[in-house]
Amino acid sequence: MELHSARRRALLVLAAGIGLPATLRLALAQSSARQGVRSAQGEIKINGKLAEPGTPVRPGDAIVLGNGALATFVVGQDAFLMRGGSHAELIGSGVLVSALQLVTGKLLGVFGPGGERRLVTSTATIGIRGTGAYIEAEPRRTYFCLCYGTAEVTATMGGARESFSTRHHDSPRYIYGDGRERAIAPASVANHTDSELILLESLVGRSPPQSFMESPVRY
C-alpha cells in the first residue's frame, strides 16, 4: 500500500511539473479503476443524452463534445481524453473496445495489452497494439501521433501503408485523403502532452512505459 501511495505521489509531482491543468490534476489525485466518464467540462453527450462524471461509457456508444468541452473516460483497460468539437464512436463488446471511429475532432487514448485495436477516420485506418496514441480527424486529413507502442497506418485513398514503433512521440504522421501522391507524410508533435498521457494511464492503474518516462524531452 505504501509503495502504491509513493508511486501516486511521484506521478502527481511529475504531472504538476509539466503543466497538467488543475482540473485534470484533481482527476489524477482521485483516480482508481472506475469506469465511465471520469471528468467533464462543458457539454458532453453520450448517445444524444447529456453526460456527467459517473455516466457509463461502453462499446457501441457515440460520444459528442460541444465546442470548448473536455472529457476523460474509461472503458475496460482503455482510457481516453476528448477535446471540444469531437465526435467518436466505440466499437466492440462487453468492455473491450476493438475499434474507435473518430468522425471529427481530437482524441488521446491509452490502450491496455491484448489484441490489435483499430482507429478509423475518413482518411486512415490505424492498427495499434499496447499503445498511447493521439489523433485528429478532419474531412481530408488525419493527424496521428504514436506516443509509444506499435502501429500500422493505412491511407484510405490509394492504400499507402507504414508500420513503425515509437518510444516517445517519435514519428507523428499526416494521412491525407485528397489524392496527393504522398498520402502519408511526416508531421510534428502537436496538441497533446506527456502529462495527459500520464493521467490517462493512471486512470487504469498503469504508467507509461519506462522508456517513455525516461526520455530527456518533454512535451
C-alpha positions in Angstrom: 0.0 0.0 0.0 2.9 2.3 0.9 4.5 1.6 -2.5 1.3 2.4 -4.3 1.0 5.7 -2.5 4.6 6.6 -3.2 4.0 5.9 -6.9 0.9 8.0 -7.0 2.7 10.9 -5.3 5.5 10.6 -7.8 3.1 10.8 -10.7 1.3 13.8 -9.2 4.6 15.6 -8.8 5.6 14.8 -12.4 2.2 15.8 -13.8 2.3 19.1 -11.9 5.8 19.9 -13.1 4.9 19.5 -16.8 1.8 21.7 -16.8 -1.2 19.5 -16.2 -4.3 21.7 -15.8 -5.7 21.9 -12.3 -9.0 20.0 -13.2 -7.0 17.1 -14.7 -4.6 17.0 -11.7 -7.7 16.6 -9.5 -8.9 13.6 -11.6 -5.4 12.1 -11.3 -5.5 12.5 -7.5 -8.8 10.8 -7.3 -8.1 8.1 -9.8 -9.0 4.4 -9.5 -10.2 1.7 -11.8 -13.7 3.3 -12.0 -15.4 3.0 -15.4 -17.2 5.6 -17.5 -16.9 9.4 -17.5 -14.2 10.5 -15.1 -14.1 14.2 -15.7 -16.2 16.6 -17.7 -16.2 20.2 -18.6 -18.8 21.7 -20.9 -21.4 19.9 -22.9 -20.8 16.1 -23.1 -23.4 13.9 -24.8 -23.4 10.1 -25.0 -25.9 8.6 -27.4 -27.5 12.0 -27.6 -28.0 12.4 -23.8 -26.1 14.8 -21.5 -23.4 13.1 -19.6 -21.5 13.9 -16.4 -18.9 12.2 -14.2 -20.0 8.7 -13.4 -22.0 8.2 -16.7 -21.2 4.8 -18.1 -19.4 4.6 -21.5 -19.4 1.3 -23.4 -18.6 -0.1 -26.8 -21.5 0.8 -29.1 -21.7 4.4 -27.7 -21.3 7.6 -29.6 -19.6 10.4 -27.6 -20.0 14.0 -28.8 -18.4 17.1 -27.2 -19.6 20.6 -27.7 -17.1 23.4 -28.5 -14.8 24.2 -25.6 -15.7 20.9 -23.8 -13.2 18.4 -22.4 -13.8 14.9 -21.1 -11.9 11.9 -19.8 -13.5 8.4 -19.7 -12.5 4.8 -19.1 -13.7 1.7 -20.9 -12.3 -1.5 -19.7 -8.5 -1.1 -19.6 -8.5 1.8 -22.1 -8.7 5.5 -21.1 -9.4 8.5 -23.3 -9.3 12.3 -23.3 -11.5 14.1 -25.9 -11.4 17.7 -26.7 -14.3 20.1 -27.7 -15.9 19.7 -31.1 -15.2 16.0 -31.3 -17.4 13.0 -32.2 -16.2 9.5 -31.6 -17.9 6.1 -31.8 -16.8 3.0 -29.9 -17.0 -0.5 -31.4 -16.6 -3.7 -29.5 -18.3 -5.9 -27.0 -18.5 -6.1 -23.2 -15.9 -3.6 -22.0 -13.4 -4.3 -24.8 -13.0 -1.6 -27.4 -11.9 -3.3 -30.6 -12.2 -0.2 -32.7 -12.8 3.5 -32.4 -14.0 5.7 -35.2 -13.2 9.4 -34.8 -15.7 11.1 -37.0 -14.2 14.6 -36.3 -12.2 16.3 -33.6 -9.3 15.4 -31.3 -8.8 12.3 -29.1 -5.9 11.0 -26.9 -6.1 7.3 -25.9 -4.1 4.7 -24.0 -4.9 1.1 -24.6 -4.4 -2.0 -22.4 -2.5 -5.1 -23.5 -4.2 -7.6 -25.8 -5.0 -7.9 -29.4 -4.8 -5.3 -32.1 -7.2 -2.3 -32.0 -8.2 -0.1 -34.9 -8.5 3.7 -35.0 -10.6 4.8 -38.0 -11.1 8.2 -39.6 -12.3 9.4 -43.0 -8.7 9.2 -44.4 -7.0 6.4 -42.4 -7.2 3.1 -40.7 -4.6 2.6 -37.9 -3.9 -0.7 -36.2 -2.3 -0.4 -32.8 -1.0 -2.6 -30.0 -0.4 -1.7 -26.3 -0.3 1.9 -27.3 -0.6 5.5 -26.3 -1.9 7.5 -29.3 -3.2 10.9 -30.3 -5.4 11.5 -33.3 -7.1 14.5 -35.0 -9.7 13.9 -37.7 -10.6 16.4 -40.5 -12.5 15.6 -43.6 -9.4 15.3 -45.8 -6.6 14.9 -43.3 -5.8 12.9 -40.2 -3.1 13.7 -37.8 -1.7 10.7 -35.9 1.0 10.6 -33.2 2.0 7.2 -31.9 3.2 8.3 -28.5 4.6 4.9 -27.7 3.9 1.4 -28.9 3.4 -0.2 -32.4 1.2 0.9 -35.2 0.3 0.1 -38.8 -1.1 3.1 -40.7 -3.1 2.7 -43.9 -4.4 5.6 -46.1 -8.0 5.1 -47.1 -7.3 6.6 -50.6 -4.6 4.7 -52.5 -3.7 2.2 -49.8 -0.3 3.7 -48.8 0.9 1.9 -45.7 3.5 2.3 -43.0 4.4 0.2 -39.9 6.5 1.5 -37.1 7.2 1.5 -33.4 8.0 4.5 -31.1 9.1 5.2 -27.6 8.3 8.9 -27.1 6.3 10.7 -29.9 9.0 9.7 -32.4 7.1 9.6 -35.7 3.9 11.8 -36.0 2.2 11.5 -39.4 -0.4 13.2 -41.5 -2.6 10.9 -43.6 -4.2 12.7 -46.5 -7.3 11.8 -48.4 -7.1 14.4 -51.2 -5.5 12.3 -53.8 -1.9 13.5 -53.5 0.9 11.2 -54.4 2.4 11.0 -50.9 -0.6 10.2 -48.8 1.4 9.6 -45.5 3.8 12.4 -44.6 5.9 13.3 -41.5 4.4 15.8 -39.0 5.5 17.4 -35.7 4.2 16.7 -32.2 1.2 18.9 -31.5 -1.8 19.4 -29.2 -1.1 16.7 -26.6 1.2 16.4 -23.7 3.1 13.8 -21.6 1.2 14.9 -18.5 -2.1 14.0 -20.2 -0.7 10.5 -21.1 0.4 10.0 -17.5 -3.0 11.0 -16.3 -4.8 8.6 -18.6 -2.6 5.6 -17.8 -3.1 6.4 -14.0 -6.9 6.1 -14.5 -6.4 2.4 -15.4 -3.7 1.7 -12.8 -0.7 2.0 -15.1 2.0 4.3 -16.0 3.6 4.9 -19.5 6.5 2.6 -20.4 9.8 3.2 -18.7 11.4 4.2 -22.0 8.8 7.0 -22.3 9.2 8.2 -18.7 13.0 8.3 -19.1 13.0 10.4 -22.2 15.0 13.6 -21.7 12.5 15.5 -23.9 9.1 16.6 -22.5 6.0 17.7 -24.4 
